[in-house]
């Protein structure tokens, strides 16, 4: 499910919530969570995202794009204030190429192995059944799965990014742009984001689980 082209933009009469935007042609975000709470932001044609004919803010557009492609029984919408699915989506886009490269390295020892990626999905994990959101990348051959990598964020700790190898958490960390909102410069912000990506990918690369056959 793709976000609509700019030609589908809608005009309203509310101030836009984009920082530094002075437009008063904003339309309210139409996201409503599983508890019936509505997103109370508005977005002008330049900053709104239209998914399935409805206007959304950036965060909720990413959630809707993922959820609309899920089976009906998995479409429960997360609470309005919970950043877990949006953070997972953001990190999955950043880590995708690295995840594939890691599995390609493992797959070099398994001729004929293939790689598949699972999109955003809700799962429960642990003894207390914590609800969270994941993206997974799998290496497999005709005998079954060889390795599974995942990025996950639990709803109860929605600032903590986990990376997992065959189901085991090998690194948990809060992204630097959440712990320190403002970077010294745009260049510094790019550098800290890249460094965080490398930190997560390195933890998986150095994990013993990655180099042993696993079933997840």
Backbone as CSV, one residue per row, in Angstrom:
resi,resn,N_x,N_y,N_z,CA_x,CA_y,CA_z,C_x,C_y,C_z
1,UNK,0.847,-1.182,0.000,0.000,0.000,0.000,0.884,1.234,0.000
2,UNK,0.805,2.055,-1.027,1.684,3.207,-1.141,0.999,4.479,-0.680
3,UNK,1.801,5.432,-0.250,1.287,6.747,0.077,0.996,7.478,-1.222
4,UNK,-0.133,8.190,-1.274,-0.591,8.827,-2.501,0.373,9.889,-2.993
5,UNK,0.304,10.160,-4.293,1.101,11.203,-4.900,0.612,12.573,-4.428
6,UNK,1.484,13.623,-4.549,1.094,14.951,-4.099,-0.190,15.480,-4.737
7,UNK,-0.533,15.005,-5.952,-1.747,15.478,-6.622,-3.003,15.146,-5.831
8,UNK,-2.899,14.206,-4.879,-4.063,13.812,-4.074,-4.183,14.658,-2.812
9,UNK,-3.324,15.660,-2.654,-3.301,16.474,-1.438,-4.650,17.134,-1.191
10,UNK,-4.954,17.324,0.098,-6.209,17.956,0.501,-5.930,19.247,1.259
11,UNK,-6.832,20.208,1.098,-6.679,21.523,1.705,-7.716,21.727,2.795
12,UNK,-7.291,22.306,3.920,-8.187,22.645,5.009,-7.960,24.071,5.459
13,UNK,-8.306,24.360,6.699,-8.164,25.733,7.192,-7.476,25.780,8.559
14,UNK,-6.701,24.752,8.879,-6.020,24.689,10.174,-4.527,24.971,10.006
15,UNK,-3.873,25.504,11.043,-2.413,25.700,10.976,-1.702,24.354,10.851
16,UNK,-0.666,24.309,10.043,0.115,23.079,9.869,1.028,22.878,11.071
17,UNK,1.137,21.627,11.526,1.966,21.315,12.687,3.428,21.067,12.356
18,UNK,3.794,21.120,11.081,5.204,20.978,10.725,5.988,22.161,11.281
19,UNK,7.113,21.865,11.911,7.926,22.916,12.504,8.331,23.952,11.454
20,UNK,8.127,25.211,11.770,8.495,26.360,10.931,7.571,26.547,9.725
21,UNK,6.580,25.703,9.557,5.640,25.882,8.443,4.600,26.935,8.845
22,UNK,4.318,27.877,7.952,3.372,28.956,8.239,2.028,28.771,7.531
23,UNK,1.846,27.624,6.888,0.604,27.387,6.146,-0.598,27.258,7.079
24,UNK,-1.727,27.779,6.627,-2.995,27.630,7.349,-3.992,26.836,6.496
25,UNK,-3.459,25.923,5.696,-4.296,25.067,4.862,-4.251,23.618,5.351
26,UNK,-4.017,23.438,6.630,-3.875,22.101,7.177,-5.181,21.334,7.308
27,UNK,-5.066,20.007,7.211,-6.185,19.070,7.391,-5.819,18.144,8.544
28,UNK,-6.760,17.855,9.456,-6.447,16.989,10.598,-6.014,15.589,10.175
29,UNK,-5.036,15.028,10.895,-4.670,13.620,10.733,-5.880,12.774,11.113
30,UNK,-6.180,11.760,10.311,-7.383,10.953,10.520,-7.106,9.639,11.235
31,UNK,-5.943,9.524,11.863,-5.627,8.302,12.598,-6.440,8.235,13.892
32,UNK,-7.039,7.080,14.143,-7.773,6.812,15.388,-7.258,5.490,15.925
33,UNK,-6.767,5.486,17.180,-6.152,4.278,17.697,-7.179,3.269,18.194
34,UNK,-6.691,2.149,18.719,-7.578,1.052,19.121,-8.486,1.426,20.286
35,UNK,-8.153,2.517,21.000,-8.976,2.971,22.123,-9.886,4.132,21.739
36,UNK,-9.903,4.458,20.446,-10.778,5.524,19.961,-10.197,6.915,20.079
37,UNK,-8.923,7.042,20.430,-8.302,8.357,20.547,-7.835,8.833,19.176
38,UNK,-8.066,10.114,18.896,-7.731,10.690,17.607,-6.424,11.469,17.671
39,UNK,-5.668,11.431,16.584,-4.479,12.265,16.466,-4.944,13.709,16.303
40,UNK,-4.393,14.615,17.079,-4.864,15.994,17.084,-3.900,16.945,16.369
41,UNK,-3.238,16.445,15.345,-2.368,17.301,14.544,-3.025,17.594,13.206
42,UNK,-2.563,18.662,12.549,-3.064,19.030,11.215,-1.875,19.281,10.302
43,UNK,-2.088,19.001,9.004,-0.974,19.032,8.069,-1.381,19.645,6.744
44,UNK,-0.573,20.563,6.268,-0.856,21.238,5.002,-0.538,20.305,3.834
45,UNK,-0.934,20.685,2.614,-0.670,19.812,1.461,0.792,19.438,1.270
46,UNK,1.719,20.298,1.715,3.145,20.000,1.537,3.672,19.001,2.556
47,UNK,2.961,18.831,3.668,3.482,17.997,4.755,2.548,16.874,5.184
48,UNK,1.437,16.698,4.507,0.516,15.621,4.852,0.852,14.374,4.048
49,UNK,0.405,13.237,4.549,0.577,11.945,3.873,-0.805,11.321,3.731
50,UNK,-1.145,10.911,2.529,-2.468,10.347,2.285,-2.335,8.849,2.038
51,UNK,-2.961,8.077,2.912,-2.929,6.619,2.818,-4.366,6.129,2.744
52,UNK,-4.667,5.358,1.703,-6.016,4.814,1.532,-7.072,5.924,1.547
53,UNK,-6.723,7.063,0.953,-7.665,8.168,0.824,-7.823,9.033,2.053
54,UNK,-7.030,8.804,3.103,-7.144,9.561,4.348,-5.842,10.293,4.659
55,UNK,-5.965,11.479,5.222,-4.799,12.281,5.586,-4.198,11.771,6.892
56,UNK,-2.864,11.677,6.920,-2.162,11.265,8.132,-0.910,12.097,8.320
57,UNK,-0.472,12.187,9.571,0.838,12.750,9.867,1.893,11.729,9.449
58,UNK,3.147,12.140,9.499,4.231,11.259,9.053,4.270,9.958,9.849
59,UNK,4.173,10.072,11.183,4.254,8.875,12.028,3.133,7.894,11.723
60,UNK,1.910,8.369,11.681,0.775,7.458,11.521,0.608,6.981,10.086
61,UNK,1.138,7.750,9.128,1.131,7.264,7.742,1.973,6.001,7.624
62,UNK,3.153,5.997,8.266,3.995,4.809,8.210,3.331,3.599,8.818
63,UNK,2.614,3.810,9.914,1.892,2.706,10.549,0.805,2.180,9.621
64,UNK,0.031,3.094,9.023,-1.089,2.676,8.180,-0.616,1.952,6.925
65,UNK,0.476,2.428,6.334,1.005,1.749,5.147,1.308,0.290,5.456
66,UNK,1.900,0.054,6.637,2.231,-1.321,7.028,0.990,-2.123,7.384
67,UNK,0.101,-1.551,8.186,-1.043,-2.297,8.700,-2.052,-2.646,7.608
68,UNK,-2.221,-1.771,6.635,-3.195,-2.047,5.586,-2.804,-3.241,4.722
69,UNK,-1.541,-3.622,4.760,-1.096,-4.794,4.014,-1.070,-6.063,4.871
70,UNK,-1.458,-5.939,6.135,-1.480,-7.102,7.024,-2.822,-7.815,6.935
71,UNK,-2.865,-9.081,7.340,-4.163,-9.770,7.441,-5.073,-9.041,8.412
72,UNK,-6.372,-9.156,8.212,-7.358,-8.430,9.016,-7.156,-8.667,10.511
73,UNK,-6.831,-9.884,10.916,-6.730,-10.195,12.340,-5.489,-9.586,12.986
74,UNK,-4.562,-9.019,12.206,-3.363,-8.406,12.762,-3.403,-6.876,12.717
75,UNK,-4.554,-6.303,12.373,-4.592,-4.871,12.118,-4.928,-4.008,13.332
76,UNK,-4.813,-4.516,14.521,-5.103,-3.706,15.703,-4.155,-2.515,15.751
77,UNK,-4.740,-1.310,15.809,-3.938,-0.094,15.752,-3.328,0.228,17.116
78,UNK,-2.044,0.577,17.152,-1.388,0.885,18.417,-1.912,2.186,19.025
79,UNK,-1.705,2.330,20.335,-2.138,3.536,21.022,-1.520,4.768,20.381
80,UNK,-2.268,5.856,20.431,-1.905,7.087,19.745,-0.500,7.558,20.083
81,UNK,-0.157,7.509,21.355,1.116,8.075,21.797,2.287,7.110,21.689
82,UNK,2.038,5.879,21.244,3.090,4.874,21.246,3.914,4.944,19.965
83,UNK,5.218,5.107,20.127,6.090,5.269,18.972,6.635,3.941,18.437
84,UNK,6.321,2.811,19.083,6.968,1.540,18.747,6.902,1.187,17.258
85,UNK,5.719,1.130,16.631,5.703,0.727,15.228,6.403,1.703,14.301
86,UNK,6.256,3.002,14.581,6.910,3.994,13.729,8.428,3.901,13.847
87,UNK,8.941,3.665,15.065,10.379,3.547,15.255,10.916,2.287,14.584
88,UNK,10.163,1.199,14.667,10.575,-0.028,13.981,10.631,0.190,12.474
89,UNK,9.606,0.821,11.919,9.585,1.097,10.485,10.786,1.939,10.073
90,UNK,11.075,2.960,10.857,12.188,3.855,10.547,13.512,3.096,10.578
91,UNK,13.719,2.296,11.622,14.967,1.565,11.734,15.070,0.458,10.698
92,UNK,13.970,-0.156,10.349,13.995,-1.220,9.334,14.458,-0.671,7.994
93,UNK,13.999,0.531,7.651,14.443,1.140,6.391,15.939,1.423,6.438
94,UNK,16.419,1.895,7.571,17.836,2.232,7.679,18.724,0.986,7.689
95,UNK,18.242,-0.089,8.303,19.065,-1.279,8.495,18.926,-2.323,7.398
96,UNK,17.985,-2.143,6.488,17.665,-3.197,5.516,18.901,-3.673,4.747
97,UNK,19.645,-2.740,4.156,20.801,-3.151,3.347,21.819,-3.904,4.197
98,UNK,22.053,-3.448,5.419,22.997,-4.123,6.294,22.529,-5.500,6.708
99,UNK,21.228,-5.636,6.975,20.676,-6.952,7.325,20.885,-7.942,6.183
100,UNK,20.630,-7.501,4.974,20.800,-8.374,3.811,22.266,-8.776,3.654
101,UNK,23.168,-7.821,3.852,24.593,-8.139,3.730,25.043,-9.152,4.778
102,UNK,24.530,-9.013,6.001,24.877,-9.986,7.039,24.418,-11.388,6.655
103,UNK,23.188,-11.484,6.168,22.675,-12.804,5.803,23.372,-13.351,4.559
104,UNK,23.774,-12.486,3.665,24.536,-12.944,2.503,25.872,-13.541,2.942
105,UNK,26.489,-12.931,3.955,27.759,-13.467,4.461,27.564,-14.855,5.057
106,UNK,26.492,-15.017,5.825,26.190,-16.332,6.397,25.827,-17.309,5.285
107,UNK,25.075,-16.824,4.315,24.621,-17.689,3.225,25.722,-18.175,2.320
108,UNK,26.900,-17.546,2.382,28.024,-18.002,1.555,28.423,-19.429,1.901
109,UNK,28.103,-19.842,3.128,28.409,-21.211,3.562,27.287,-22.188,3.222
110,UNK,26.229,-21.662,2.615,25.054,-22.498,2.310,24.594,-22.224,0.877
111,UNK,25.229,-22.826,-0.111,24.849,-22.607,-1.501,23.361,-22.893,-1.728
112,UNK,22.720,-22.002,-2.467,21.302,-22.186,-2.757,20.378,-21.549,-1.741
113,UNK,20.919,-20.964,-0.674,20.081,-20.326,0.336,19.474,-19.034,-0.206
114,UNK,18.324,-18.674,0.318,17.613,-17.471,-0.106,17.343,-16.565,1.086
115,UNK,17.050,-15.296,0.794,16.746,-14.309,1.828,15.344,-13.772,1.607
116,UNK,14.594,-13.652,2.691,13.247,-13.081,2.623,13.084,-12.104,3.779
117,UNK,12.319,-11.045,3.554,12.051,-10.058,4.607,10.573,-10.078,4.951
118,UNK,10.272,-10.067,6.248,8.893,-9.957,6.726,8.635,-8.512,7.110
119,UNK,7.517,-7.952,6.666,7.195,-6.572,6.964,6.786,-6.363,8.410
120,UNK,6.428,-5.138,8.733,6.012,-4.768,10.078,4.872,-5.649,10.554
121,UNK,5.026,-6.197,11.764,3.962,-7.013,12.332,4.027,-6.946,13.858
122,UNK,2.877,-7.140,14.481,2.786,-7.127,15.941,3.035,-8.532,16.467
123,UNK,3.778,-8.627,17.579,4.055,-9.916,18.202,4.010,-9.757,19.721
124,UNK,3.962,-10.872,20.429,4.130,-10.868,21.881,5.382,-11.669,22.194
125,UNK,6.085,-11.253,23.262,7.374,-11.873,23.552,7.613,-11.907,25.047
126,UNK,8.337,-12.922,25.509,8.751,-13.005,26.899,7.697,-13.616,27.798
127,UNK,8.110,-13.858,29.049,7.231,-14.516,30.005,5.995,-13.683,30.327
128,UNK,6.135,-12.356,30.302,4.984,-11.517,30.613,4.244,-11.076,29.361
129,UNK,4.584,-11.674,28.231,3.850,-11.487,26.974,3.775,-10.021,26.572
130,UNK,4.929,-9.381,26.442,4.995,-7.980,26.037,4.634,-7.847,24.560
131,UNK,3.741,-6.924,24.264,3.343,-6.671,22.880,4.346,-5.726,22.237
132,UNK,4.801,-6.083,21.043,5.769,-5.254,20.343,5.616,-5.372,18.847
133,UNK,6.494,-4.660,18.139,6.441,-4.612,16.680,7.804,-4.990,16.131
134,UNK,7.803,-5.744,15.048,9.049,-6.280,14.499,9.094,-6.194,12.986
135,UNK,10.297,-6.158,12.484,10.629,-6.521,11.111,11.617,-7.672,11.205
136,UNK,11.518,-8.645,10.308,12.442,-9.771,10.307,13.031,-9.988,8.913
137,UNK,14.250,-10.510,8.911,14.931,-10.929,7.697,15.373,-12.369,7.922
138,UNK,15.080,-13.254,6.977,15.351,-14.684,7.162,16.258,-15.218,6.056
139,UNK,17.191,-16.046,6.463,17.991,-16.834,5.535,17.504,-18.272,5.636
140,UNK,17.201,-18.892,4.501,16.659,-20.249,4.546,17.057,-21.024,3.286
141,UNK,16.994,-22.328,3.420,17.158,-23.198,2.251,16.099,-24.280,2.316
142,UNK,16.261,-25.331,1.529,15.211,-26.353,1.474,15.099,-27.174,2.750
143,UNK,16.050,-27.016,3.665,15.963,-27.736,4.938,15.261,-26.910,6.019
144,UNK,15.066,-25.614,5.757,14.419,-24.748,6.737,15.218,-23.488,6.976
145,UNK,14.900,-22.730,8.038,15.603,-21.476,8.331,17.027,-21.711,8.801
146,UNK,17.927,-20.859,8.327,19.325,-20.932,8.719,19.690,-19.823,9.695
147,UNK,19.077,-18.660,9.547,19.318,-17.536,10.456,18.169,-16.561,10.320
148,UNK,17.823,-15.923,11.419,16.770,-14.911,11.427,17.258,-13.683,12.174
149,UNK,17.214,-12.546,11.507,17.556,-11.265,12.120,16.275,-10.448,12.293
150,UNK,16.230,-9.642,13.341,15.026,-8.850,13.579,15.375,-7.540,14.259
151,UNK,14.576,-6.526,13.982,14.594,-5.286,14.755,13.214,-5.173,15.392
152,UNK,13.186,-4.884,16.689,11.946,-4.904,17.465,11.901,-3.730,18.444
153,UNK,10.700,-3.231,18.672,10.450,-2.252,19.728,9.184,-2.673,20.458
154,UNK,9.285,-2.827,21.792,8.117,-3.182,22.598,7.276,-1.941,22.876
155,UNK,5.960,-2.114,22.935,5.088,-0.985,23.212,5.301,-0.423,24.615
156,UNK,5.707,-1.269,25.562,5.897,-0.802,26.932,7.238,-0.088,27.122
157,UNK,8.119,-0.168,26.155,9.411,0.532,26.183,9.668,1.047,24.770
158,UNK,8.854,2.019,24.378,8.783,2.367,22.958,9.893,3.282,22.451
159,UNK,10.932,3.492,23.269,12.110,4.227,22.812,13.328,3.310,22.660
160,UNK,13.172,2.046,23.029,14.302,1.108,23.045,14.266,0.218,21.804
161,UNK,15.294,0.320,21.008,15.422,-0.517,19.817,16.188,-1.786,20.176
162,UNK,15.601,-2.927,19.849,16.280,-4.211,20.036,16.654,-4.784,18.676
163,UNK,17.830,-5.396,18.612,18.137,-6.225,17.450,18.337,-7.642,17.950
164,UNK,17.802,-8.592,17.191,17.782,-9.991,17.615,18.381,-10.892,16.549
165,UNK,19.033,-11.934,17.010,19.553,-12.987,16.132,18.958,-14.298,16.606
166,UNK,18.206,-14.940,15.741,17.536,-16.196,16.081,16.757,-16.092,17.392
167,UNK,16.090,-14.979,17.571,15.221,-14.785,18.719,15.888,-14.228,19.956
168,UNK,17.217,-14.210,19.991,17.936,-13.698,21.157,18.296,-12.226,20.961
169,UNK,18.047,-11.409,21.987,18.394,-9.992,21.931,19.913,-9.859,22.067
170,UNK,20.554,-9.263,21.069,22.003,-9.081,21.121,22.383,-7.631,21.384
171,UNK,21.431,-6.717,21.267,21.686,-5.307,21.565,20.362,-4.599,21.783
172,UNK,20.295,-3.782,22.850,19.150,-2.908,23.104,19.694,-1.522,23.382
173,UNK,19.133,-0.511,22.725,19.641,0.839,22.922,18.592,1.860,22.514
174,UNK,18.642,3.014,23.159,17.777,4.136,22.792,18.517,4.970,21.753
175,UNK,17.908,5.264,20.617,18.590,6.064,19.588,19.023,7.422,20.123
176,UNK,20.164,7.916,19.682,20.686,9.188,20.191,19.799,10.386,19.884
177,UNK,19.027,10.317,18.798,18.147,11.451,18.492,16.913,11.491,19.400
178,UNK,16.724,10.425,20.200,15.657,10.445,21.202,16.216,10.906,22.552
179,UNK,17.405,10.423,22.904,18.003,10.841,24.178,18.433,12.307,24.129
180,UNK,18.908,12.747,22.972,19.307,14.144,22.788,18.613,14.658,21.533
181,UNK,17.532,15.371,21.735,16.669,15.756,20.622,17.385,16.571,19.556
182,UNK,18.213,17.509,19.976,18.814,18.458,19.043,20.292,18.129,18.857
183,UNK,20.700,18.000,17.608,22.109,17.786,17.298,22.784,19.136,17.058
184,UNK,24.116,19.154,17.139,24.854,20.395,16.954,24.691,20.964,15.555
185,UNK,24.488,20.088,14.590,24.320,20.500,13.195,23.645,19.366,12.442
186,UNK,23.236,19.647,11.215,22.629,18.587,10.401,23.645,17.492,10.103
187,UNK,24.901,17.892,9.947,25.951,16.902,9.695,26.151,16.003,10.914
188,UNK,26.095,16.618,12.093,26.245,15.842,13.324,25.079,14.884,13.508
189,UNK,23.883,15.306,13.091,22.720,14.433,13.210,22.863,13.223,12.294
190,UNK,23.292,13.455,11.062,23.513,12.344,10.129,24.568,11.394,10.689
191,UNK,25.632,11.950,11.257,26.719,11.121,11.785,26.247,10.256,12.944
192,UNK,25.433,10.813,13.848,25.000,10.020,14.999,24.005,8.945,14.579
193,UNK,23.207,9.205,13.568,22.291,8.180,13.059,23.062,7.045,12.397
194,UNK,24.058,7.406,11.591,24.882,6.377,10.939,25.637,5.545,11.977
195,UNK,26.143,6.215,13.003,26.886,5.496,14.049,25.985,4.520,14.798
196,UNK,24.736,4.913,15.017,23.798,4.025,15.698,23.513,2.795,14.838
197,UNK,23.333,2.992,13.535,23.124,1.862,12.626,24.291,0.881,12.718
198,UNK,25.502,1.416,12.674,26.695,0.569,12.707,26.790,-0.181,14.032
199,UNK,26.427,0.492,15.116,26.449,-0.150,16.437,25.533,-1.370,16.476
200,UNK,24.344,-1.237,15.922,23.396,-2.355,15.923,23.858,-3.479,15.006
201,UNK,24.313,-3.120,13.808,24.743,-4.140,12.855,25.989,-4.872,13.362
202,UNK,26.887,-4.147,14.021,28.089,-4.774,14.564,27.744,-5.777,15.657
203,UNK,26.766,-5.443,16.495,26.345,-6.368,17.551,25.829,-7.668,16.960
204,UNK,25.092,-7.587,15.854,24.611,-8.807,15.212,25.750,-9.573,14.543
205,UNK,26.646,-8.851,13.878,27.780,-9.485,13.208,28.639,-10.265,14.191
206,UNK,28.813,-9.733,15.383,29.666,-10.356,16.387,28.935,-11.401,17.239
207,UNK,27.658,-11.587,16.993,26.887,-12.541,17.774,27.207,-13.980,17.365
208,UNK,27.521,-14.854,18.325,27.787,-16.254,17.990,26.607,-16.936,17.305
209,UNK,25.374,-16.506,17.658,24.192,-17.131,17.067,24.158,-16.984,15.539
210,UNK,24.738,-15.896,15.036,24.667,-15.657,13.608,25.450,-16.692,12.819
211,UNK,26.436,-17.263,13.450,27.334,-18.175,12.741,27.056,-19.641,13.069
212,UNK,25.922,-19.916,13.701,25.507,-21.303,13.946,24.099,-21.468,13.402
213,UNK,23.785,-22.603,12.940,22.480,-22.851,12.352,21.405,-22.716,13.421
214,UNK,20.384,-21.882,13.151,19.322,-21.640,14.124,17.964,-21.854,13.529
215,UNK,16.988,-22.085,14.359,15.618,-22.271,13.923,14.732,-21.319,14.722
216,UNK,14.178,-20.310,14.027,13.354,-19.298,14.682,12.066,-19.090,13.921
